[in-house]
Amino acid sequence: MDHPKIAIIYLSYNPRPYIDRVVKSISKTTYKKEQLEFIVVDNPHPEFGGAGEFLKEKLLPLSGGELPRVKIIENKENLGFARGNNVGIKYAIDNGFDYVFLHNQDGFMGLDCLDRMINLFKMEPNAGTVQPMVMLYPEVSKINTSGNRYHFLGFGYCGDYKKKLEDFKQPGGRQGMQSSGIKIGYASGSAMMVRASLLKKYGILDEDLEMYHEDLELGLRLKSKGFDNFLVSSAKFYHEYEFSRNKDKYYLMERNRQMVILMYYKWRTLFLFMPMFVLVEVGLILYSLVSGWYKEKFRAIGYWLCIKNWKNVMKKRKEVQKNRRITDLKLLELATAEIKFEGVDNFILKYIGNPVMKGYFWVAKRLIFW
C-alpha cells in the first residue's frame, strides 16, 4: 500500500496562536490527503477555556478540501497529555487507521514529513516508532531534538538540543541528512508516528504517567517487544519549544522516571544500579533545595510511601517482565550515562556528575549478561 492511512492527532488546549501555521503546513503536505484525517482533540484549559467552537469555525469549512477530513473531539475536561492523546488514538484504532502521528499543538510539519516517515516504516519492518528531525521555531536552523536520549537512571531529554543542523552528524561521523533511519533511545511525543497495530496490540499511552516520560515508556515498551525507535533526519517538524520551569514538571519527571525503570529493569539490574541511584538521589535532593523545587522532589519521594502506588507499579512491572522479549543488555544498548541538555546543565553535573555516571555505567554494562 503506497499511502497507508494516517491519523494526525492534534491535542489542543490553547490552539489560537498556532493553528494558522498548522493549517498551512497540512494543506501543503505532499502526502495523499485522501489517506489522512486531521483529528483535533480539544482539551479545555482552566486558563484558556475550551476552543471547540473556534476550531469548528476555523477547520470544518476546510475539511475534505484544503485540509484532509477533519474530526473534532471536544473533551468535557482537561485530561492532560497522555489521556488526551489517547482519546484520539482510540478513535484512530477504532476507525482502521494504519499509523498514528502525534502532533504537538505548537508545532508544524515540513511538506514531505509524512512521506519520509512512512518510507522509513516500509524500509524497516521492525520499526515501532519514528520521529522526524524536530527543529526549533523560529530558530529553524537549530535542533529541538534529533531523537530523545534515555539515561540509564531513567532521565529522558532532547538529543542535540540547540545544536545547529549543519553540525549534526550521523552515527559513524557522517554529516548531512539521510532518508534512512537512525536508531534512537525513544521518539519525542511532540512529533511521533507509531504503527496503530502495535498500539492496539501492546497498549496506548500510559495514563498513570500523565505527562513527561510517557513517550519514554512507550518507546521502552515497544523496545521490550523487539521493536526499534527511529529518527528520519531528512523529515522535518518545527516546534515552538520552551523548556518549562513549571515546578510541577519536576515532580512528574522525577516520579515517572522512577516508575519507568522499576517497571522495565530486571531485579538484578536494579540492584546493580542501586548505589549510583542513591548517590544521584542525594545529589538531586541537595540541588532541589538550592534551586527551589524541593517540595516537588519530596512529593515524588512521598509517592512511594503509599502502598496503593507500589501495588499499581508492581502490577505493571509483572506484566512488562512477563511479556518482554529482549534482555536488559539489549534494552540498554542505546542508553546514555551522561545528561547533556542546556536546560539542566551546571558545573557539578558537567565535571563531577557526568564523569562519575559514565564510569559507573561503563563498568555496569560489562557485568550485565542477562
ZAMARPA-344905 format. One line per field, with one value per residue (C-alpha): residue number from 1; residue in three letters; x, y, z. Coordinates in steps of 0.02 Angstrom, whole numbers. Last residue first. Layout:
<nodes>
k NUM/...
r ala/...
px X/...
py Y/...
pz Z/...
</nodes>
This chain:
<nodes>
k 370/369/368/367/366/365/364/363/362/361/360/359/358/357/356/355/354/353/352/351/350/349/348/347/346/345/344/343/342/341/340/339/338/337/336/335/334/333/332/331/330/329/328/327/326/325/324/323/322/321/320/319/318/317/316/315/314/313/312/311/310/309/308/307/306/305/304/303/302/301/300/299/298/297/296/295/294/293/292/291/290/289/288/287/286/285/284/283/282/281/280/279/278/277/276/275/274/273/272/271/270/269/268/267/266/265/264/263/262/261/260/259/258/257/256/255/254/253/252/251/250/249/248/247/246/245/244/243/242/241/240/239/238/237/236/235/234/233/232/231/230/229/228/227/226/225/224/223/222/221/220/219/218/217/216/215/214/213/212/211/210/209/208/207/206/205/204/203/202/201/200/199/198/197/196/195/194/193/192/191/190/189/188/187/186/185/184/183/182/181/180/179/178/177/176/175/174/173/172/171/170/169/168/167/166/165/164/163/162/161/160/159/158/157/156/155/154/153/152/151/150/149/148/147/146/145/144/143/142/141/140/139/138/137/136/135/134/133/132/131/130/129/128/127/126/125/124/123/122/121/120/119/118/117/116/115/114/113/112/111/110/109/108/107/106/105/104/103/102/101/100/99/98/97/96/95/94/93/92/91/90/89/88/87/86/85/84/83/82/81/80/79/78/77/76/75/74/73/72/71/70/69/68/67/66/65/64/63/62/61/60/59/58/57/56/55/54/53/52/51/50/49/48/47/46/45/44/43/42/41/40/39/38/37/36/35/34/33/32/31/30/29/28/27/26/25/24/23/22/21/20/19/18/17/16/15/14/13/12/11/10/9/8/7/6/5/4/3/2/1
r trp/phe/ile/leu/arg/lys/ala/val/trp/phe/tyr/gly/lys/met/val/pro/asn/gly/ile/tyr/lys/leu/ile/phe/asn/asp/val/gly/glu/phe/lys/ile/glu/ala/thr/ala/leu/glu/leu/leu/lys/leu/asp/thr/ile/arg/arg/asn/lys/gln/val/glu/lys/arg/lys/lys/met/val/asn/lys/trp/asn/lys/ile/cys/leu/trp/tyr/gly/ile/ala/arg/phe/lys/glu/lys/tyr/trp/gly/ser/val/leu/ser/tyr/leu/ile/leu/gly/val/glu/val/leu/val/phe/met/pro/met/phe/leu/phe/leu/thr/arg/trp/lys/tyr/tyr/met/leu/ile/val/met/gln/arg/asn/arg/glu/met/leu/tyr/tyr/lys/asp/lys/asn/arg/ser/phe/glu/tyr/glu/his/tyr/phe/lys/ala/ser/ser/val/leu/phe/asn/asp/phe/gly/lys/ser/lys/leu/arg/leu/gly/leu/glu/leu/asp/glu/his/tyr/met/glu/leu/asp/glu/asp/leu/ile/gly/tyr/lys/lys/leu/leu/ser/ala/arg/val/met/met/ala/ser/gly/ser/ala/tyr/gly/ile/lys/ile/gly/ser/ser/gln/met/gly/gln/arg/gly/gly/pro/gln/lys/phe/asp/glu/leu/lys/lys/lys/tyr/asp/gly/cys/tyr/gly/phe/gly/leu/phe/his/tyr/arg/asn/gly/ser/thr/asn/ile/lys/ser/val/glu/pro/tyr/leu/met/val/met/pro/gln/val/thr/gly/ala/asn/pro/glu/met/lys/phe/leu/asn/ile/met/arg/asp/leu/cys/asp/leu/gly/met/phe/gly/asp/gln/asn/his/leu/phe/val/tyr/asp/phe/gly/asn/asp/ile/ala/tyr/lys/ile/gly/val/asn/asn/gly/arg/ala/phe/gly/leu/asn/glu/lys/asn/glu/ile/ile/lys/val/arg/pro/leu/glu/gly/gly/ser/leu/pro/leu/leu/lys/glu/lys/leu/phe/glu/gly/ala/gly/gly/phe/glu/pro/his/pro/asn/asp/val/val/ile/phe/glu/leu/gln/glu/lys/lys/tyr/thr/thr/lys/ser/ile/ser/lys/val/val/arg/asp/ile/tyr/pro/arg/pro/asn/tyr/ser/leu/tyr/ile/ile/ala/ile/lys/pro/his/asp/met
px 1055/1243/1262/1437/1511/1365/1400/1581/1540/1387/1494/1622/1490/1397/1558/1605/1427/1409/1580/1631/1470/1344/1441/1464/1285/1175/988/909/1056/1044/1188/1150/1278/1267/1170/1055/1062/1106/1012/864/984/1081/916/875/740/567/466/294/309/426/308/153/237/303/130/63/214/177/-3/41/175/53/-76/56/87/261/322/232/318/482/398/323/497/560/411/435/622/592/688/852/963/848/817/1005/1028/886/955/1128/1057/955/1109/1204/1057/1040/1228/1224/1063/1119/1173/1020/905/994/974/790/758/734/572/442/559/649/486/414/573/572/390/410/556/479/308/375/493/352/255/390/339/508/462/596/521/481/399/422/460/449/566/598/777/836/719/740/697/633/655/540/583/441/549/585/397/378/539/475/304/384/495/344/254/414/329/138/1/114/-38/-113/13/-1/-86/-71/25/-88/-189/-41/63/-69/-79/104/175/225/296/306/296/297/483/542/650/831/869/903/942/831/871/819/984/1029/1206/1366/1436/1532/1493/1319/1250/1320/1226/1335/1234/1078/1149/1142/1005/962/1069/956/810/797/743/808/776/936/1012/985/871/905/767/788/867/779/749/882/937/924/739/763/578/546/661/685/620/706/564/507/476/402/393/514/545/477/612/607/418/420/556/452/308/422/479/304/240/374/360/297/381/265/202/224/138/-9/104/68/55/53/-47/-25/-131/-301/-449/-580/-572/-384/-391/-530/-432/-278/-377/-443/-271/-196/-300/-262/-74/-65/-188/-372/-437/-624/-777/-667/-716/-672/-651/-631/-562/-552/-393/-369/-391/-541/-603/-620/-583/-753/-730/-566/-584/-767/-754/-591/-663/-817/-711/-582/-622/-561/-399/-349/-430/-386/-514/-430/-490/-440/-415/-408/-342/-375/-260/-271/-375/-243/-108/54/140/80/29/-137/-53/78/-44/-168/-32/37/-137/-170/-26/-76/-260/-227/-239/-280/-251/-206/-179/-186/-141/-220/-127/-200/-70/-12/86/0
py -552/-532/-370/-352/-259/-139/-99/-47/77/135/179/272/375/411/476/581/653/700/779/899/928/896/999/1144/1155/1093/1072/1173/1151/963/842/713/574/385/356/212/148/-34/-31/-137/-257/-282/-294/-444/-448/-524/-446/-518/-574/-434/-300/-378/-401/-224/-152/-244/-187/-7/-18/-109/20/162/81/55/243/294/288/447/533/532/624/747/768/822/935/1023/1036/1142/1295/1277/1256/1132/1043/1025/946/824/789/750/630/546/534/441/326/284/257/129/50/19/-162/-198/-127/-233/-391/-352/-344/-171/-116/-73/0/98/175/215/303/408/450/513/626/694/718/809/916/969/1034/1167/1247/1298/1241/1212/1310/1237/1321/1160/1134/958/899/734/712/658/510/458/282/179/-9/-158/-318/-321/-236/-99/-72/-45/54/178/186/222/357/438/440/516/683/686/590/443/345/367/250/290/154/-34/-181/-250/-96/20/-101/-110/80/88/242/414/540/729/807/636/625/457/345/298/318/207/310/289/302/462/544/721/785/733/560/532/348/385/534/705/866/1019/1093/1073/1190/1114/1190/1021/883/748/803/728/574/528/347/301/227/391/388/519/586/587/729/851/1039/1067/1238/1315/1349/1469/1520/1381/1242/1089/913/791/674/537/353/224/34/0/-187/-182/-52/2/25/112/227/269/315/438/517/534/613/748/792/972/1005/988/1110/1135/1221/1100/949/819/634/535/373/242/110/187/70/178/102/121/304/344/259/361/524/493/427/596/675/536/553/743/801/758/937/920/890/835/901/788/874/767/848/763/817/1005/1122/1018/874/985/1169/1234/1122/1200/1378/1383/1212/1257/1416/1321/1188/1303/1263/1375/1473/1468/1307/1226/1132/985/992/836/876/727/777/627/569/443/556/690/596/653/804/913/1089/1095/1014/1152/1296/1226/1203/1378/1451/1345/1410/1562/1505/1324/1343/1169/1067/886/864/682/655/488/407/284/192/276/159/0
pz 1567/1540/1637/1713/1566/1567/1750/1719/1583/1682/1832/1727/1638/1799/1880/1728/1714/1897/1927/1789/1694/1831/1958/1835/1776/1633/1661/1519/1401/1397/1409/1542/1536/1551/1390/1346/1167/1209/1375/1321/1236/1398/1490/1381/1249/1225/1366/1405/1586/1636/1573/1651/1819/1813/1782/1935/2034/1984/2045/2205/2246/2219/2333/2468/2478/2535/2355/2309/2454/2359/2216/2341/2415/2244/2213/2380/2344/2189/2249/2157/2310/2397/2232/2205/2376/2343/2169/2237/2366/2230/2118/2254/2286/2100/2086/2226/2158/1978/2010/2117/1983/1853/1956/1985/1798/1729/1644/1777/1908/1774/1715/1885/1938/1780/1811/1989/1948/1788/1866/2019/1915/1799/1949/1960/1795/1725/1551/1421/1277/1108/960/862/677/605/469/381/317/490/498/680/735/881/874/901/997/1123/1255/1128/1108/1294/1303/1173/1256/1425/1350/1267/1436/1505/1539/1552/1646/1693/1753/1579/1499/1313/1210/1229/1160/1025/976/993/891/753/750/699/782/720/843/839/1012/1093/1058/994/1102/1127/942/791/637/486/303/216/262/311/323/409/429/591/616/680/582/620/653/634/490/597/727/902/1010/1089/1014/1090/1197/1372/1468/1639/1688/1780/1620/1529/1377/1244/1133/946/850/965/959/828/768/593/616/761/746/789/845/737/764/647/610/730/702/820/812/669/641/463/423/241/237/406/340/187/303/394/231/163/324/328/145/167/335/482/613/800/947/957/965/829/874/711/713/579/492/527/546/628/802/806/755/880/1018/973/977/1153/1198/1159/1297/1421/1394/1385/1517/1525/1525/1546/1438/1294/1124/977/809/654/496/326/240/226/79/31/137/289/253/312/467/520/581/632/713/798/873/933/1018/1097/1278/1418/1415/1599/1657/1489/1386/1298/1118/1022/837/721/550/440/302/160/48/79/-18/64/-13/129/80/174/324/333/312/437/568/541/561/716/821/924/934/986/1176/1244/1088/1053/866/814/631/585/441/315/212/51/-61/0
</nodes>
